[in-house]
Amino acid sequence: MYRRTVSFPRARSAAVASAAVASAVMTGCGGGDVSSTHTPVVVGGTVTIATASETPSFHPYSQFGSALAPYAYDSLVNMAPDGRVASGLAEKWRAGATSASFTLRRGVTCSDGAILTASGVARSLRYASDPRNRLVGARAALPGVPFTVLADDAARTVSVRMASPYSFIVRTIGLVPVVCPAGLADPGALDRSTEGTGPYVLSGYTSGGPYLFTRRKGYAWGPRGATNAAAGQPERIVVSVVPQESTVANLLLTGGVNIAMVTGPDRARLTGHGLATAQVPTVVGLTFFNERTGRPLSDPVLRQALVGALDRKGLANVAIGGDGTPASHLTAADSVCHADVAAGNLPSHRAVGALGAAGWTKNARGRLVKHSRPLRLRLLSSADFGSTLPSVAELMAATWQALGADVDLVSESSNAVVQAMYQSGDFDVVVGSSPGPPLPAQLVPYFSGSPPSGGLNFAYVANSAYDRFVALALRAPGTASCADWNRAAAALFRSADALPIADGTSTVYGYRTTFAVAPGGQIVPTSIRLHR
């Protein structure tokens, strides 16, 4: 039988930084009697935003600080609701296969009042990309190709040159939060303070939340030149930690929070109450297998058999909490290069028949054994990554137990799961969730290259076909690279290096607020308007 262990450590972290982004969408109105868009705005005021996880560090390049970074930090460019690149700190830019140049706006200031120069931006990018700094959040966003950065303060230009061709320079380097020189003078202080050019400044926090951000004066360089002076923009933003989605739903209905994301079945009772809504495409239940030497799933035949044994439709139904659609890719439905790659390449149930030829037999108890060692799997999940994911893991465990595996089913806090992934390595399968990055290139560090000691490949994936197609894809600009990116994803599926469970959506709700939603469901701070 499988065993279930549940623990709830006090500290809860943000989700994995790679759960980065889906295409931006603008909010609309919910149904009901009172629409957020039909009431007068509040001058000043406070908006409370719920988040599922604590933030142990506000460093924008840390594994946990990226979620709150847009309140206090800007990037060179932004992603517009229509999926195009829009201005940010840079008023214009140009890029080729191996280089890019950004021209800064005039008059951009840091939160300490200092003028942001091209040299300051270049210093921030060099710091973020330096592997000696071991900045997991930055590594997840930056290209997996070395690059150099030059600055011309007189011309206000920041130039980037890649060591080899890279398909999406502007959509990676251009979206990295820029830390001001005062923050780089003492990087350790960024864990507990903010030093950026963003529309808000961290002005107070307690361990476990809430986190208070206060509006800056004179801000005028947001997405497409957005300012901080529009009527209805809140004076204060309070980010409150609310782990349970049922509690989040209750608070949305009563006005205890103004903005929150809900992914599970609680969305049904939020319909018809006048809440603003925005749908964010997601990949639910993105599952990794530990292929490190000495772990049982280093055996590709075993991985393929375990994946082939699963009822993908049944898993998708559980993941969505209803009629689910099995995931078609590692990225969300509106991401660059998205296509239905999974169905024709994931192992089928026929893969179970290959276990015998690979040396796996069943003992008298019906347990799978090889070289007299029974198959035992440690399967991790966290409700912090999505309320349905522990149930997804439970269905996986039941299937594999019926196949003959002994499954240790563990539901943990998100930070405990992340620690197992990147530090102890004590897992065989981990069920996570991701909005799905907008670019297939952003998945490369997780499926290739160095393990956690020097990279993000925590599952120790080594897939030569994937690496070959990635190399081909990186040579082509933009969407011309899509065919090879999808061949790379297919190689991962055939080898059972990863398993996405369902294509789904998360919903961002607003109580007496209007707002725009940026990549991954992140609220665009300058878009928030508080209504009476």
VEXDREN-2710 file (C-alpha; in Angstrom, 1 decimal):
% VEXDREN-2710
k/r/px/py/pz
1/MET/0.0/0.0/0.0
2/TYR/1.0/3.6/-0.4
3/ARG/1.5/5.7/2.7
4/ARG/0.3/9.3/3.2
5/THR/2.3/11.7/5.3
6/VAL/1.1/15.2/5.9
7/SER/3.1/18.0/7.5
8/PHE/2.7/21.7/7.7
9/PRO/5.9/23.6/8.5
10/ARG/5.4/27.2/9.7
11/ALA/7.3/28.8/6.9
12/ARG/5.7/28.8/3.5
13/SER/7.5/29.9/0.4
14/ALA/6.3/31.3/-3.0
15/ALA/5.9/28.8/-5.8
16/VAL/8.9/27.9/-7.9
17/ALA/10.3/30.9/-9.8
18/SER/10.1/29.0/-13.0
19/ALA/6.4/29.2/-12.8
20/ALA/6.8/32.2/-14.5
21/VAL/4.3/33.3/-17.1
22/ALA/1.4/33.0/-19.5
23/SER/0.2/35.6/-22.0
24/ALA/-1.3/38.8/-20.5
25/VAL/-5.0/39.4/-20.5
26/MET/-7.1/42.3/-19.5
27/THR/-9.8/41.9/-16.9
28/GLY/-13.5/42.1/-17.6
29/CYS/-16.5/42.3/-15.3
30/GLY/-18.1/39.5/-13.5
31/GLY/-21.8/38.9/-13.5
32/GLY/-24.2/40.1/-10.8
33/ASP/-25.8/43.3/-9.6
34/VAL/-22.8/45.5/-8.8
35/SER/-19.9/45.7/-11.2
36/SER/-16.6/47.0/-10.1
37/THR/-16.4/49.1/-13.2
38/HIS/-19.7/51.0/-12.6
39/THR/-18.9/52.7/-9.3
40/PRO/-16.8/55.8/-8.6
41/VAL/-13.2/55.4/-7.8
42/VAL/-11.6/55.9/-4.4
43/VAL/-8.9/58.6/-4.2
44/GLY/-6.0/57.1/-2.3
45/GLY/-7.2/54.1/-0.3
46/THR/-5.8/50.6/0.4
47/VAL/-6.1/47.5/-1.8
48/THR/-5.6/44.1/-0.2
49/ILE/-4.2/41.3/-2.4
50/ALA/-4.2/37.7/-1.2
51/THR/-1.4/35.3/-2.0
52/ALA/-1.1/31.6/-1.1
53/SER/2.5/31.6/0.2
54/GLU/4.8/33.5/2.4
55/THR/7.7/35.5/1.0
56/PRO/10.9/34.7/3.0
57/SER/12.9/37.1/0.8
58/PHE/12.0/40.3/-1.2
59/HIS/15.2/40.0/-3.3
60/PRO/13.8/40.2/-6.9
61/TYR/16.3/37.6/-8.2
62/SER/15.8/35.1/-5.4
63/GLN/13.7/31.9/-5.8
64/PHE/10.9/33.5/-3.8
65/GLY/11.1/37.2/-4.4
66/SER/10.0/37.4/-8.0
67/ALA/6.3/37.2/-7.3
68/LEU/6.2/40.6/-5.5
69/ALA/9.0/42.3/-7.5
70/PRO/6.7/44.2/-10.0
71/TYR/5.4/46.4/-7.1
72/ALA/8.9/47.8/-6.5
73/TYR/10.9/47.0/-9.6
74/ASP/10.7/47.8/-13.3
75/SER/12.1/46.0/-16.3
76/LEU/13.4/47.4/-19.6
77/VAL/10.3/46.3/-21.4
78/ASN/6.9/44.8/-20.6
79/MET/4.5/42.4/-22.2
80/ALA/1.3/44.0/-23.4
81/PRO/-2.2/42.4/-23.2
82/ASP/-2.0/41.6/-26.9
83/GLY/1.2/39.6/-26.4
84/ARG/3.5/42.2/-27.9
85/VAL/6.5/43.8/-26.3
86/ALA/5.7/47.2/-24.8
87/SER/7.9/50.0/-23.3
88/GLY/9.2/50.0/-19.8
89/LEU/12.4/51.6/-18.6
90/ALA/13.4/51.5/-22.2
91/GLU/11.5/53.8/-24.7
92/LYS/12.9/51.9/-27.7
93/TRP/14.9/48.8/-28.5
94/ARG/16.2/46.7/-31.4
95/ALA/17.4/43.1/-31.5
96/GLY/19.0/40.5/-33.8
97/ALA/20.0/36.9/-33.4
98/THR/23.0/37.6/-31.2
99/SER/22.5/41.2/-29.8
100/ALA/20.0/43.7/-28.5
101/SER/20.1/47.4/-27.6
102/PHE/17.8/49.3/-25.3
103/THR/17.5/53.1/-25.0
104/LEU/16.4/54.3/-21.6
105/ARG/13.7/56.9/-20.9
106/ARG/14.8/60.2/-19.5
107/GLY/14.2/61.1/-15.9
108/VAL/13.8/57.6/-14.4
109/THR/14.6/57.6/-10.7
110/CYS/15.2/55.0/-8.1
111/SER/13.3/54.9/-4.8
112/ASP/16.1/56.7/-3.1
113/GLY/15.9/59.6/-5.6
114/ALA/19.0/58.7/-7.6
115/ILE/18.7/58.9/-11.4
116/LEU/18.9/55.5/-13.1
117/THR/21.7/55.4/-15.7
118/ALA/22.5/53.0/-18.4
119/SER/25.5/52.0/-16.3
120/GLY/23.2/51.2/-13.4
121/VAL/21.1/48.9/-15.6
122/ALA/24.1/47.2/-16.9
123/ARG/25.5/46.6/-13.5
124/SER/22.1/45.0/-12.4
125/LEU/22.1/42.7/-15.4
126/ARG/25.7/41.6/-14.8
127/TYR/24.9/40.9/-11.1
128/ALA/21.7/38.9/-12.0
129/SER/23.6/36.8/-14.6
130/ASP/26.8/36.1/-12.6
131/PRO/26.6/32.3/-11.8
132/ARG/28.7/33.0/-8.7
133/ASN/25.8/34.8/-7.1
134/ARG/23.6/31.7/-7.4
135/LEU/20.4/33.7/-8.0
136/VAL/17.8/31.1/-8.8
137/GLY/15.0/33.5/-9.8
138/ALA/17.3/35.3/-12.2
139/ARG/18.6/32.1/-13.8
140/ALA/15.0/31.0/-14.4
141/ALA/14.3/34.2/-16.4
142/LEU/17.6/34.9/-18.2
143/PRO/18.8/33.1/-21.4
144/GLY/20.7/29.9/-20.9
145/VAL/23.4/31.5/-23.1
146/PRO/26.2/33.6/-21.7
147/PHE/26.1/37.3/-22.6
148/THR/28.0/40.5/-22.0
149/VAL/26.5/43.9/-21.2
150/LEU/27.8/47.4/-22.2
151/ALA/26.5/50.8/-21.3
152/ASP/26.7/54.3/-22.8
153/ASP/25.4/56.8/-20.3
154/ALA/25.6/59.7/-22.7
155/ALA/23.4/57.9/-25.3
156/ARG/21.3/56.2/-22.5
157/THR/21.8/52.8/-24.2
158/VAL/22.3/49.4/-22.7
159/SER/23.7/46.8/-25.2
160/VAL/23.7/43.0/-24.9
161/ARG/25.8/40.6/-26.9
162/MET/25.2/36.9/-26.7
163/ALA/27.9/34.3/-26.9
164/SER/25.8/32.3/-29.4
165/PRO/22.4/32.9/-31.1
166/TYR/19.3/33.1/-28.9
167/SER/15.8/33.2/-30.2
168/PHE/14.2/35.6/-27.6
169/ILE/16.7/38.1/-26.3
170/VAL/14.2/41.0/-25.7
171/ARG/11.6/38.7/-24.1
172/THR/14.1/37.4/-21.5
173/ILE/16.7/40.0/-20.7
174/GLY/14.3/42.8/-21.3
175/LEU/11.9/41.4/-18.7
176/VAL/14.4/41.0/-15.8
177/PRO/13.7/43.4/-12.8
178/VAL/16.3/46.1/-12.6
179/VAL/17.9/46.6/-9.1
180/CYS/19.2/50.2/-8.4
181/PRO/22.8/50.8/-7.5
182/ALA/21.9/51.3/-3.8
183/GLY/20.6/47.8/-3.7
184/LEU/23.7/46.3/-5.4
185/ALA/25.9/48.1/-2.8
186/ASP/24.4/45.8/-0.2
187/PRO/22.6/42.8/-1.9
188/GLY/22.0/41.1/1.4
189/ALA/19.6/44.0/2.4
190/LEU/17.4/43.1/-0.6
191/ASP/16.0/40.2/1.4
192/ARG/14.2/42.7/3.6
193/SER/13.9/45.9/1.6
194/THR/13.4/47.1/-2.0
195/GLU/15.7/49.3/-4.1
196/GLY/14.1/49.7/-7.5
197/THR/12.4/52.2/-9.8
198/GLY/8.9/50.6/-9.4
199/PRO/5.6/52.3/-8.6
200/TYR/5.6/51.2/-5.0
201/VAL/8.1/50.8/-2.1
202/LEU/8.1/48.1/0.5
203/SER/7.3/50.0/3.7
204/GLY/6.5/47.3/6.2
205/TYR/6.2/43.6/6.7
206/THR/5.9/40.9/9.4
207/SER/7.1/37.3/9.2
208/GLY/4.3/35.4/7.5
209/GLY/2.7/38.6/6.1
210/PRO/1.1/40.9/5.6
211/TYR/3.5/42.9/3.3
212/LEU/2.8/46.6/2.9
213/PHE/3.8/48.6/-0.2
214/THR/3.4/52.4/-0.4
215/ARG/2.9/54.4/-3.6
216/ARG/5.8/56.5/-4.9
217/LYS/5.3/60.1/-6.1
218/GLY/6.3/61.2/-9.5
219/TYR/6.4/57.8/-11.1
220/ALA/5.9/58.1/-14.9
221/TRP/7.7/55.2/-16.7
222/GLY/5.4/52.2/-16.3
223/PRO/4.2/50.0/-19.1
224/ARG/3.6/52.2/-22.2
225/GLY/4.4/55.2/-20.1
226/ALA/1.9/54.5/-17.3
227/THR/2.1/56.9/-14.3
228/ASN/1.3/56.7/-10.7
229/ALA/-1.1/59.6/-10.6
230/ALA/-4.3/58.2/-12.0
231/ALA/-7.5/58.6/-10.1
232/GLY/-8.4/55.5/-8.1
233/GLN/-4.9/54.2/-7.9
234/PRO/-4.4/52.9/-4.3
235/GLU/-2.0/54.7/-2.0
236/ARG/-1.2/51.4/-0.3
237/ILE/-1.1/47.8/-1.3
238/VAL/-1.3/45.1/1.4
239/VAL/-0.3/41.6/0.3
240/SER/-1.9/39.1/2.8
241/VAL/-1.0/35.4/3.0
242/VAL/-4.1/33.3/2.8
243/PRO/-3.1/29.6/2.1
244/GLN/-6.6/28.1/1.8
245/GLU/-8.6/28.8/-1.4
246/SER/-11.9/28.4/0.4
247/THR/-10.9/31.2/2.8
248/VAL/-9.8/33.3/-0.2
249/ALA/-13.2/32.9/-1.8
250/ASN/-15.0/33.8/1.5
251/LEU/-12.9/37.0/1.8
252/LEU/-13.6/38.0/-1.8
253/LEU/-17.3/37.7/-1.2
254/THR/-17.2/39.8/1.9
255/GLY/-14.6/42.3/0.8
256/GLY/-11.9/41.0/3.2
257/VAL/-9.6/41.0/0.2
258/ASN/-9.8/43.0/-3.0
259/ILE/-7.9/40.9/-5.5
260/ALA/-7.0/37.2/-5.4
261/MET/-6.4/34.2/-7.7
262/VAL/-8.5/31.1/-7.4
263/THR/-7.8/27.9/-9.4
264/GLY/-10.0/25.2/-7.9
265/PRO/-13.7/24.4/-7.5
266/ASP/-14.3/27.4/-5.2
267/ARG/-14.6/29.5/-8.4
268/ALA/-18.2/28.1/-8.8
269/ARG/-19.5/30.1/-5.9
270/LEU/-17.8/33.3/-6.9
271/THR/-19.9/33.6/-10.1
272/GLY/-22.6/36.2/-10.2
273/HIS/-21.4/38.4/-7.4
274/GLY/-20.2/41.4/-9.4
275/LEU/-16.5/40.5/-9.2
276/ALA/-14.1/41.6/-11.9
277/THR/-12.4/38.6/-13.5
278/ALA/-9.4/37.7/-15.6
279/GLN/-8.6/34.2/-17.0
280/VAL/-5.0/33.0/-16.9
281/PRO/-4.1/29.9/-19.0
282/THR/-2.2/27.4/-16.9
283/VAL/-0.5/24.0/-17.0
284/VAL/-1.9/22.1/-14.0
285/GLY/0.2/19.4/-12.4
286/LEU/3.5/19.7/-14.2
287/THR/5.2/16.6/-12.9
288/PHE/9.0/15.8/-12.8
289/PHE/10.8/12.6/-12.2
290/ASN/14.1/12.4/-10.3
291/GLU/16.6/10.8/-12.8
292/ARG/19.7/11.1/-10.5
293/THR/22.0/8.1/-10.6
294/GLY/20.9/5.7/-7.9
295/ARG/17.3/6.7/-7.8
296/PRO/14.8/4.2/-9.3
297/LEU/13.5/6.6/-12.0
298/SER/17.0/6.9/-13.6
299/ASP/15.7/3.9/-15.5
300/PRO/13.8/5.3/-18.6
301/VAL/11.9/2.0/-19.1
302/LEU/10.5/2.3/-15.6
303/ARG/9.6/6.0/-16.1
304/GLN/7.8/5.2/-19.4
305/ALA/5.9/2.4/-17.8
306/LEU/4.7/4.5/-14.9
307/VAL/3.6/7.3/-17.2
308/GLY/1.9/4.8/-19.6
309/ALA/0.0/3.2/-16.7
310/LEU/-1.7/6.5/-15.8
311/ASP/-5.2/7.5/-16.8
312/ARG/-4.5/10.9/-18.2
313/LYS/-8.1/11.9/-18.6
314/GLY/-8.9/10.8/-15.0
315/LEU/-5.9/12.8/-13.7
316/ALA/-7.0/15.8/-15.7
317/ASN/-10.5/15.6/-14.3
318/VAL/-9.1/15.5/-10.7
319/ALA/-6.7/18.4/-11.5
320/ILE/-9.5/20.6/-12.8
321/GLY/-12.1/19.5/-10.3
322/GLY/-14.5/18.6/-13.2
323/ASP/-14.2/17.8/-16.8
324/GLY/-10.5/18.3/-17.5
325/THR/-8.5/18.2/-20.7
326/PRO/-5.2/16.3/-20.6
327/ALA/-2.3/18.8/-21.1
328/SER/-1.0/19.2/-24.7
329/HIS/2.3/20.7/-23.9
330/LEU/4.7/21.9/-21.1
331/THR/3.5/25.4/-21.8
332/ALA/0.1/27.1/-21.5
333/ALA/-2.3/27.2/-24.4
334/ASP/-1.5/30.8/-25.4
335/SER/2.3/30.6/-25.1
336/VAL/4.7/31.1/-28.0
337/CYS/5.1/27.9/-30.1
338/HIS/2.3/26.0/-28.3
339/ALA/1.0/22.9/-30.1
340/ASP/-0.4/19.6/-29.2
341/VAL/2.8/17.7/-28.7
342/ALA/2.0/15.4/-25.7
343/ALA/-0.7/13.2/-27.1
344/GLY/1.4/11.6/-29.9
345/ASN/4.6/11.3/-27.9
346/LEU/3.9/10.4/-24.3
347/PRO/4.2/6.6/-23.5
348/SER/1.0/4.6/-23.8
349/HIS/-0.1/1.7/-21.7
350/ARG/2.0/-0.6/-23.9
351/ALA/5.1/0.7/-22.1
352/VAL/4.1/-1.4/-19.1
353/GLY/4.8/-4.5/-21.0
354/ALA/8.4/-3.6/-21.3
355/LEU/9.1/-3.9/-17.6
356/GLY/9.8/-7.6/-17.8
357/ALA/12.4/-7.3/-20.5
358/ALA/14.1/-4.6/-18.4
359/GLY/14.4/-7.0/-15.4
360/TRP/11.4/-6.0/-13.3
361/THR/9.4/-8.9/-11.9
362/LYS/6.7/-9.3/-9.2
363/ASN/7.4/-11.0/-5.9
364/ALA/5.0/-13.2/-3.9
365/ARG/3.3/-10.0/-2.5
366/GLY/2.8/-8.6/-6.0
367/ARG/5.5/-6.0/-5.5
368/LEU/7.7/-4.9/-8.4
369/VAL/11.3/-5.9/-7.8
370/LYS/14.6/-5.7/-9.7
371/HIS/17.8/-7.4/-8.4
372/SER/15.8/-8.4/-5.3
373/ARG/15.0/-4.7/-4.5
374/PRO/11.4/-3.6/-4.3
375/LEU/10.3/-0.5/-6.1
376/ARG/9.6/2.3/-3.6
377/LEU/8.8/5.8/-4.8
378/ARG/8.6/9.1/-2.8
379/LEU/5.9/11.2/-4.4
380/LEU/5.7/14.9/-3.3
381/SER/2.9/17.4/-3.8
382/SER/1.7/20.6/-2.1
383/ALA/-1.7/22.3/-1.9
384/ASP/0.3/25.6/-2.0
385/PHE/0.9/24.9/-5.7
386/GLY/-2.9/24.2/-6.3
387/SER/-5.6/22.9/-4.2
388/THR/-6.3/19.8/-6.3
389/LEU/-2.6/18.7/-6.7
390/PRO/-2.5/16.5/-3.6
391/SER/-5.5/14.6/-5.0
392/VAL/-3.7/14.3/-8.4
393/ALA/-0.8/12.8/-6.5
394/GLU/-3.0/10.4/-4.6
395/LEU/-4.6/9.1/-7.9
396/MET/-1.0/8.6/-9.3
397/ALA/0.0/6.7/-6.1
398/ALA/-3.0/4.5/-6.3
399/THR/-2.3/3.6/-10.0
400/TRP/1.3/2.8/-9.3
401/GLN/0.5/0.8/-6.2
402/ALA/-1.8/-1.3/-8.3
403/LEU/1.1/-1.7/-10.8
404/GLY/3.3/-3.1/-7.9
405/ALA/5.1/0.0/-6.6
406/ASP/5.3/0.9/-2.9
407/VAL/4.5/4.7/-2.9
408/ASP/5.4/7.1/-0.1
409/LEU/2.9/9.9/-0.7
410/VAL/3.9/13.1/1.0
411/SER/2.0/16.4/1.0
412/GLU/4.2/19.3/2.2
413/SER/4.3/23.1/2.2
414/SER/5.7/24.5/-1.0
415/ASN/9.0/25.6/0.6
416/ALA/9.5/22.0/1.8
417/VAL/8.9/20.6/-1.7
418/VAL/11.3/23.2/-3.2
419/GLN/13.9/22.3/-0.6
420/ALA/13.6/18.6/-1.6
421/MET/13.9/19.5/-5.3
422/TYR/16.9/21.8/-5.0
423/GLN/18.7/20.8/-1.8
424/SER/18.1/17.3/-0.4
425/GLY/17.1/15.6/-3.6
426/ASP/14.9/13.3/-1.5
427/PHE/12.1/12.7/-4.0
428/ASP/11.3/10.5/-7.0
429/VAL/8.2/12.3/-8.3
430/VAL/7.1/15.9/-7.7
431/VAL/3.7/17.2/-8.8
432/GLY/3.9/21.0/-9.2
433/SER/1.9/23.5/-11.1
434/SER/2.8/26.3/-13.5
435/PRO/1.2/29.1/-15.5
436/GLY/3.5/27.8/-18.2
437/PRO/6.3/30.1/-19.4
438/PRO/5.6/32.1/-22.5
439/LEU/8.8/31.0/-24.1
440/PRO/9.9/27.4/-24.6
441/ALA/13.5/28.5/-24.1
442/GLN/12.7/29.3/-20.5
443/LEU/12.2/25.6/-19.8
444/VAL/15.7/24.6/-21.0
445/PRO/17.5/25.1/-17.6
446/TYR/15.1/22.6/-16.0
447/PHE/15.7/19.9/-18.6
448/SER/19.3/20.4/-19.5
449/GLY/22.6/21.5/-18.1
450/SER/23.9/21.7/-14.5
451/PRO/22.1/20.1/-11.5
452/PRO/21.1/22.3/-8.5
453/SER/24.7/22.8/-7.3
454/GLY/25.2/25.1/-10.3
455/GLY/22.0/25.2/-12.2
456/LEU/18.2/24.4/-12.2
457/ASN/18.2/20.9/-13.6
458/PHE/17.0/19.5/-10.2
459/ALA/15.6/16.3/-11.9
460/TYR/19.0/15.5/-13.5
461/VAL/17.5/15.1/-16.9
462/ALA/20.0/14.2/-19.7
463/ASN/18.2/13.9/-23.0
464/SER/20.5/14.2/-26.0
465/ALA/17.6/14.5/-28.5
466/TYR/16.2/17.4/-26.5
467/ASP/19.6/19.1/-26.4
468/ARG/20.1/18.7/-30.1
469/PHE/16.7/20.2/-31.0
470/VAL/17.2/23.1/-28.5
471/ALA/20.5/23.9/-30.2
472/LEU/18.8/24.1/-33.6
473/ALA/15.9/26.1/-32.2
474/LEU/18.2/28.7/-30.7
475/ARG/19.7/29.6/-34.1
476/ALA/16.3/30.7/-35.5
477/PRO/14.7/34.0/-34.6
478/GLY/11.4/34.2/-32.8
479/THR/8.6/31.9/-34.0
480/ALA/10.7/30.6/-36.9
481/SER/12.2/28.4/-34.2
482/CYS/8.9/26.8/-33.1
483/ALA/9.2/23.5/-35.1
484/ASP/12.4/22.6/-33.4
485/TRP/11.2/23.7/-30.0
486/ASN/8.2/21.4/-30.4
487/ARG/10.5/18.5/-31.5
488/ALA/12.5/19.2/-28.3
489/ALA/9.4/18.9/-26.2
490/ALA/8.4/15.7/-28.0
491/ALA/11.8/14.2/-27.1
492/LEU/11.1/14.9/-23.4
493/PHE/7.7/13.3/-23.6
494/ARG/9.0/10.1/-25.4
495/SER/11.6/9.6/-22.6
496/ALA/9.0/10.4/-19.9
497/ASP/11.2/13.2/-18.5
498/ALA/8.2/15.2/-17.6
499/LEU/4.4/14.9/-17.5
500/PRO/2.0/17.9/-17.6
501/ILE/-1.4/16.8/-16.3
502/ALA/-4.1/19.2/-17.5
503/ASP/-4.6/22.4/-19.6
504/GLY/-6.5/24.7/-17.4
505/THR/-7.1/28.3/-16.3
506/SER/-6.8/30.2/-13.1
507/THR/-9.1/33.1/-12.4
508/VAL/-8.1/36.4/-10.9
509/TYR/-11.0/38.1/-9.1
510/GLY/-11.4/41.7/-8.0
511/TYR/-13.8/43.0/-5.4
512/ARG/-14.6/46.7/-6.1
513/THR/-11.4/46.9/-8.2
514/THR/-10.3/46.9/-11.8
515/PHE/-6.9/45.8/-12.9
516/ALA/-4.8/44.3/-15.7
517/VAL/-3.2/40.9/-15.4
518/ALA/0.4/40.4/-16.6
519/PRO/2.3/37.2/-17.3
520/GLY/1.5/34.3/-14.9
521/GLY/-1.5/36.1/-13.3
522/GLN/0.7/38.9/-11.8
523/ILE/-1.4/42.1/-11.3
524/VAL/0.1/45.1/-13.1
525/PRO/0.5/47.5/-10.2
526/THR/-0.1/50.7/-12.2
527/SER/-3.4/49.3/-13.6
528/ILE/-5.1/48.8/-10.2
529/ARG/-8.1/51.0/-9.5
530/LEU/-10.1/50.9/-6.3
531/HIS/-13.9/51.6/-6.6
532/ARG/-16.5/52.5/-4.0
END
